[in-house]
Amino acid sequence: ENVYRNFVEVLPDGVYKSTEEGSFIDVNQAMVDILGYDNKAELMAVDIKKQLYFDEIDRESVVLKQDMKEMGVYRMKRKDGSEIWVEDHGWLTHDKDINILYHEGIMRDVTERIKAEIDILKAKEKAEESEIRFKALHNASFGGIAIHDKGIILECNQGLSDVSGFTIDQLIGMDGLLLIAEDSREVVMKNILAQYEKDYEVVGLRKDGEEYPLRLEARNIPYKGNEVRVVEFRDITEAKKAEIEIMKALEKAKESDRLKTAFLSNMSHEIRTPMNGILGFSNLLKEPDLTGDEQKKYIEIIERSGNRMLNTINDIIDISKVESGQMEVAISEVNVNQQLDYLHIFFAPEAENKDIQLNYVTGLPLEESLIKTDREKLYSILTNLIKNAVKYTHEGRIEFGYVLRDSNKLEFYVKDTGIGIPKDRQKAIFDRFVQADIEDAQVYEGSGLGLAISAAYVEMLGGKLWVDSVEKKGSTFYFTLPYQIEN
Ligand code: ADP
């Protein structure tokens, strides 16, 4: 027995015998060492269930394994409270004489191995988690991401496939420059070589040949032992569209700001000039020794100034009504030839004063020259155009009239041999407050509202207003109105 006892004592593995209740009957030195006790006596005195396990369930599973004579690996508590993992080959023996159940077995400290295994498991879990995270990133389709080495794509995400139109399989191994429009390739190459790390805009090229605004941002990163570049492709078509919208809105705001300024300077001029005339000449009238002729002259100036101011104010009221949608249309039967005749009578003296010929031409016989329209507005449109023609013509002739077109509309015209309008201003003159040359607006009097009002009126009456003009040669203003042949 001594020989065997010695064998057991020098074994590197722990050997034990214990009762079911949980106290040791016998242990070897290795068992004492494994569990970190000072000596056998100390270990023999412990309550196995309470002191050697962290949890009762641990001990129960040990027993279960032993019952099936299987090897088990368990967690146990050392004397200092630290954790060890043991591999236990145990079994149960039953002393029938005294009816006691013993646990016997050999126990090996496998803490190092288990710890290593746990570390590996944890690392694997972490790797899987980061793989899942990477996949999620990878497949998010808000942008394309590629890893490339000198242009050759090594890895890419679904987003790049969505943006470019190529499948991921096609993209991997492809030259990334093929995703860039030809004109942009040089810039991209240069930035790759310079290891540029800020974002920049180029033109992208999709598989179907479509070009699109593209923002690139790249970084150099280590990858499988190499230095490669990861690059984000962002399709900025929408952002560009929004930018253009904003630019347009800004332009519009600037334009209306310009208009406002033009309006204010125009109006202050248009109101101040006649006002000065009225006040100035009223003052002069107070002089006691005026001749009758002088008085008459001053009163005429005051009258003219008053009329000019009234015109301006009427224009402002009219354009405000048009703009606020309050201008109403009153349709009645109008004899066009008659209207032209009135206008001719009205403007003849002014034209004669300026030594300008004034003629009018009717396109239909008197009894057929009837249209249903707004008499006042038609009169006001023609007055405006003829007034402008007289104002901007210094020699030659003015002719106005109309012709029947396509048997369903009358095309009116007012033709002069005046100063003409530069090509680049021919659209703007129909805007509010705009005179052909804003810089020089004050050479001729006028609010710059006349054509805007006329254009609005023509449109209300179902027609169109346009101009045909050559600088220094003259202008012809045209407008149409619907015409119905009466049976
Ligand atoms: P205004 O009160 O300045 O005459 P309008 O709206 O009637 O305002 O005309 C706008 C601008 O168009 C004028 O300032 C002028 O520069 C130009 N214009 C209009 N009619 C003629 C014309 N018959 N010949 C030359 N320029 C014209």
Boltz pocket constraint, residues with backbone or C-beta under 6 A from the ligand:
constraints:
  - pocket:
      binder: B
      contacts: [[A, 384], [A, 385], [A, 388], [A, 389], [A, 392], [A, 416], [A, 418], [A, 419], [A, 420], [A, 421], [A, 429], [A, 431], [A, 434], [A, 435], [A, 436], [A, 437], [A, 444], [A, 445], [A, 446], [A, 447], [A, 448], [A, 449], [A, 450], [A, 451], [A, 452], [A, 475]]
      max_distance: 6.0
